[in-house]
Amino acid sequence: MSNSDKMGLRYSPYVFTEQGVAMLSAVLKSPTAISVSIGIMNAFVAARRILAQHDKHEMAIGELRMRMKMLEDALENNLGAVNDLSEEMRQELDNIYKAIGALSVKQQPKQKPLKPIGYEAIDAERKAKTNKEDN
């Protein structure tokens, strides 16, 4: 047996290509063969449509993945900015709390000594004036 007898095949094929079905339908003319070949051709057309839809879906999924990646990157950037802002806000709030704490500490106002009142105070004041004039 030569290689040409095998035609490169080591076993009998179990499937046909679309062109093989078309050639078979050209040879076989019975109504059953024609209906079977039409059914097989319709199966090939349906398979081609499914593959085309698969490609469309694959492209849509790829686009959605890209969008998701962009959104994740944007989210990471926004979270980083929020964390930075939060740290700055925390520092500012700490400064505000320190300032409020400093203001809330009750400080004793500096007062002038009170001037004594009454008759004894007036007499003591007159004596002090006279002592200064005498010196």
PEFEN-V978859 format. One record per residue. N is the residue number from 1. RES is the residue in three letters. OMEGA is omega in whole degrees, 0 to 359 (999 if undefined). D_CENTER is the distance of its C-alpha to the mean C-alpha in Angstrom with 1 decimal. Layout:
# PEFEN-V978859
n=N res=RES omega=OMEGA d_center=D_CENTER
n=N res=RES omega=OMEGA d_center=D_CENTER
This chain:
# PEFEN-V978859
n=1 res=MET omega=183 d_center=67.8
n=2 res=SER omega=179 d_center=66.1
n=3 res=ASN omega=180 d_center=62.5
n=4 res=SER omega=177 d_center=63.2
n=5 res=ASP omega=181 d_center=63.9
n=6 res=LYS omega=184 d_center=60.6
n=7 res=MET omega=177 d_center=58.7
n=8 res=GLY omega=181 d_center=56.1
n=9 res=LEU omega=178 d_center=55.5
n=10 res=ARG omega=179 d_center=56.3
n=11 res=TYR omega=181 d_center=55.9
n=12 res=SER omega=180 d_center=56.0
n=13 res=PRO omega=178 d_center=52.9
n=14 res=TYR omega=181 d_center=51.3
n=15 res=VAL omega=176 d_center=49.3
n=16 res=PHE omega=170 d_center=50.1
n=17 res=THR omega=179 d_center=48.2
n=18 res=GLU omega=179 d_center=48.1
n=19 res=GLN omega=178 d_center=50.9
n=20 res=GLY omega=177 d_center=52.9
n=21 res=VAL omega=179 d_center=52.8
n=22 res=ALA omega=179 d_center=53.9
n=23 res=MET omega=179 d_center=56.8
n=24 res=LEU omega=180 d_center=57.7
n=25 res=SER omega=177 d_center=57.8
n=26 res=ALA omega=182 d_center=60.1
n=27 res=VAL omega=184 d_center=62.5
n=28 res=LEU omega=186 d_center=62.5
n=29 res=LYS omega=182 d_center=63.9
n=30 res=SER omega=180 d_center=64.2
n=31 res=PRO omega=179 d_center=62.4
n=32 res=THR omega=180 d_center=60.5
n=33 res=ALA omega=180 d_center=59.4
n=34 res=ILE omega=181 d_center=58.3
n=35 res=SER omega=178 d_center=56.2
n=36 res=VAL omega=180 d_center=54.7
n=37 res=SER omega=176 d_center=53.8
n=38 res=ILE omega=178 d_center=52.3
n=39 res=GLY omega=179 d_center=50.2
n=40 res=ILE omega=178 d_center=49.1
n=41 res=MET omega=177 d_center=48.3
n=42 res=ASN omega=177 d_center=46.2
n=43 res=ALA omega=177 d_center=44.3
n=44 res=PHE omega=179 d_center=43.6
n=45 res=VAL omega=179 d_center=42.4
n=46 res=ALA omega=178 d_center=40.1
n=47 res=ALA omega=179 d_center=38.8
n=48 res=ARG omega=178 d_center=38.1
n=49 res=ARG omega=180 d_center=36.3
n=50 res=ILE omega=179 d_center=34.1
n=51 res=LEU omega=178 d_center=33.3
n=52 res=ALA omega=178 d_center=32.5
n=53 res=GLN omega=178 d_center=30.2
n=54 res=HIS omega=179 d_center=28.6
n=55 res=ASP omega=179 d_center=28.0
n=56 res=LYS omega=180 d_center=26.5
n=57 res=HIS omega=179 d_center=24.2
n=58 res=GLU omega=178 d_center=23.4
n=59 res=MET omega=180 d_center=22.5
n=60 res=ALA omega=179 d_center=20.3
n=61 res=ILE omega=177 d_center=18.5
n=62 res=GLY omega=178 d_center=18.1
n=63 res=GLU omega=178 d_center=16.8
n=64 res=LEU omega=177 d_center=14.2
n=65 res=ARG omega=179 d_center=13.2
n=66 res=MET omega=179 d_center=13.0
n=67 res=ARG omega=179 d_center=10.8
n=68 res=MET omega=179 d_center=8.4
n=69 res=LYS omega=179 d_center=8.6
n=70 res=MET omega=180 d_center=8.3
n=71 res=LEU omega=178 d_center=5.1
n=72 res=GLU omega=178 d_center=3.8
n=73 res=ASP omega=179 d_center=6.2
n=74 res=ALA omega=179 d_center=5.6
n=75 res=LEU omega=178 d_center=2.9
n=76 res=GLU omega=179 d_center=5.7
n=77 res=ASN omega=180 d_center=8.1
n=78 res=ASN omega=178 d_center=7.7
n=79 res=LEU omega=176 d_center=8.0
n=80 res=GLY omega=179 d_center=10.8
n=81 res=ALA omega=179 d_center=12.4
n=82 res=VAL omega=179 d_center=12.5
n=83 res=ASN omega=177 d_center=14.1
n=84 res=ASP omega=180 d_center=16.4
n=85 res=LEU omega=180 d_center=17.3
n=86 res=SER omega=179 d_center=17.8
n=87 res=GLU omega=178 d_center=20.2
n=88 res=GLU omega=180 d_center=22.0
n=89 res=MET omega=178 d_center=22.3
n=90 res=ARG omega=179 d_center=23.6
n=91 res=GLN omega=179 d_center=26.2
n=92 res=GLU omega=178 d_center=27.3
n=93 res=LEU omega=176 d_center=27.7
n=94 res=ASP omega=178 d_center=29.7
n=95 res=ASN omega=179 d_center=31.9
n=96 res=ILE omega=180 d_center=32.4
n=97 res=TYR omega=177 d_center=33.4
n=98 res=LYS omega=179 d_center=35.7
n=99 res=ALA omega=178 d_center=37.3
n=100 res=ILE omega=178 d_center=37.8
n=101 res=GLY omega=179 d_center=39.3
n=102 res=ALA omega=179 d_center=41.6
n=103 res=LEU omega=183 d_center=42.7
n=104 res=SER omega=177 d_center=43.2
n=105 res=VAL omega=185 d_center=45.7
n=106 res=LYS omega=179 d_center=49.0
n=107 res=GLN omega=178 d_center=51.2
n=108 res=GLN omega=179 d_center=54.9
n=109 res=PRO omega=179 d_center=56.1
n=110 res=LYS omega=181 d_center=59.0
n=111 res=GLN omega=173 d_center=62.0
n=112 res=LYS omega=176 d_center=65.4
n=113 res=PRO omega=182 d_center=68.1
n=114 res=LEU omega=179 d_center=69.4
n=115 res=LYS omega=180 d_center=72.9
n=116 res=PRO omega=180 d_center=75.2
n=117 res=ILE omega=177 d_center=76.9
n=118 res=GLY omega=184 d_center=80.2
n=119 res=TYR omega=181 d_center=83.9
n=120 res=GLU omega=179 d_center=83.6
n=121 res=ALA omega=181 d_center=80.7
n=122 res=ILE omega=179 d_center=82.8
n=123 res=ASP omega=181 d_center=85.7
n=124 res=ALA omega=179 d_center=83.6
n=125 res=GLU omega=180 d_center=82.2
n=126 res=ARG omega=179 d_center=85.7
n=127 res=LYS omega=180 d_center=86.9
n=128 res=ALA omega=179 d_center=84.1
n=129 res=LYS omega=181 d_center=84.9
n=130 res=THR omega=178 d_center=88.5
n=131 res=ASN omega=180 d_center=87.9
n=132 res=LYS omega=182 d_center=85.8
n=133 res=GLU omega=181 d_center=88.5
n=134 res=ASP omega=183 d_center=91.1
n=135 res=ASN omega=999 d_center=89.3
